[in-house]
Amino acid sequence: MAKKSRKQQTSGPTPAIVALEKAGTAFSVHAYEHDPAAASYGEEAAEALGVEPGKVFKTLVAEVDGELTVAVVPVSGSLDLKALAAAVGGKRAAMADPAAAERTTGYVRGGISPLGQRRRLPTALDASARSHPTICVSAGRRGLEVELAPDDLARLTGAVVAPIARG
């Protein structure tokens, strides 16, 4: 079996897209030109796609009582670590080491998707997601987003839906 070139590996469907297709979930893919100088991946995505920042959600990896946990919050806000810990039945939360997040999820920072991760992690989705018919999350690569119903995202990731964002 021939090895894929680097270009082929980054141009095919991501594990997130494969997971959505396999589940038969309705979704759409939105691509944009990623600017490496962008200060915020999520805000860049919202601006590039012409979508309000409250509808674009970022995927953050935290440690709750020593266990890696995914938090999905709007790019217009920030993660409330205490609320995340409470939502997943923990006591203490802190942001995870970026290298550990990349290694565990199989994605690079700025392109971590809550879907299709190398190892499924406990996940919490901010409750504000339900105020939108669809939301956008990373499709597993910088410059690529998937849009889907928040309840589909929660179902596919096994997410707890709770108020975990501030702002």
N, C-alpha and C positions, 0 to 999 in steps of 0.2 A: 504494500500500500504506500503510495507516494505521500511524502510530507507536504502539507499545505504551506505555501509561502506566507509571509507575514501579511501581505496585502489581501490574500484570500481569506485568512483567518479573521480579519477585521471587516470584511465586506459581506460576509454571510450573515444568516440570522443569529442573533445572540441567544444564549441559553434562556433568557427571559421570554423572547419571542417564541422559541421552540416550546416552552412550557405553556404559553397561552394557546398556541395552535393545538398542542396535544390535548389540552383541556376543553377545546371547542368553545372558548370564550370569545365574545365579540370585543374587538379592540381595533385601534388604528395606530399606525406608526407615523411619527413626525420627525423628520431629520432637519438639522440646521448646521451651519458652519460654525464649529466650536472655535472660540478665540482663546488660545492658551493664556492670554493676559487678563482674562475676565476675573474679576474679584470674587464673584459668586457663581458657581455652576448653575444653581437653580434660578437665580434672577436672570442670568444670561438666557436660559431656556425660555422663561416666561416672555422676555422681551423679543427674542428671535421668533417665537411662535405667535406673538401678538395675543397672548393669553394673560388674564389677570393673575398676579402672583399667588393669590389665595387658592387657585385651582391647580397650580403646579406644586407637587409635593417632592420633598427631598428625602432621601433614604440615609439615615444616620445609624451608625453602629455604636452601641454603648455596652458597658459591662454592668449587669445588675447582679449584685451578690456574687461576683466572680464569673458569671455566665454571659457570653456575648448575646446581645438582644438587639433586634432591629426596631428602630422608631421611624415612622413615616409621618412627616409633618409638613405643613405648607411652607413654601420658601419665604412667604411674607412674615413668618414668625420664627420662633426659636423653640428648642426642645426644653421642656420643664423636666429635669432629671428626677425630681421627687415624684412627680405625677407618673412618669414612666415606671419607676420602681413600684409604686402602688398598683398601677394597672396590670403588671405582670406578677403581682404577689411577692415582690421583693422588698428589701429594706433600704438598700443604698445603690445608687447608680452613678456612674462616671462615664465620660466618653472613652471609647475603646482606643487602643493604640491603632493608628491608621494601618500599619503593616499587618497587624493581626486581623483587622477587618478585611483587608484585601486578600490575605491568605485564606481566610475562612470562607468568604463569599465567592471568591474566584473572579472578582471584578476589581477595577482600579478606582481609586478615590475620584469622585466626580462622575463616575459611571456605575456606581453600585446600585443595582436594582433590587427591589424587595422580592422579585420573582426569579426563579431559575438559579438560585444560589447553589454553590458547591455542596454546602451543608445547610439544611433548613434550620433556621434559628427562630427562637420565640420572637414574635412580631407584635407591635402595637401600632395601630393606625389612629391618627388624631380624629376625633369625632366630627370636626368641621368638614371632613371629606364628604359626609353624608348630606351636606347642604348643596352639593353639586351633583347633577346627573352623571357627569363623568369627571375624572381627574387625570392629570398627567404625572407619570413617574418615569424614572430612568429606564430605558430599555436595555441597559447593560453596557452602554458605551457613551462616552462624552459626545454630545451632539445628536443623540438619538433618544426620543421619548416615546412611550406608549400611552395611549389614552384609553381608559376603560372605566366601567362603573365601579364606584368605591366598594360596593358589596361584593362584586366579583373579586376585587383585589383582596378583601378580607377573607373571603372563602378560600381562595387559592393559596394564601400564605398562612392560613390558620390564625389570622390576626385578631387580637382583642381590640375593639373599637372603644376608645376612651379619650377624654380631654387631656392630651399630653403636651400641647403646644401653648406657648405664651405669645401674646402680641398679635 
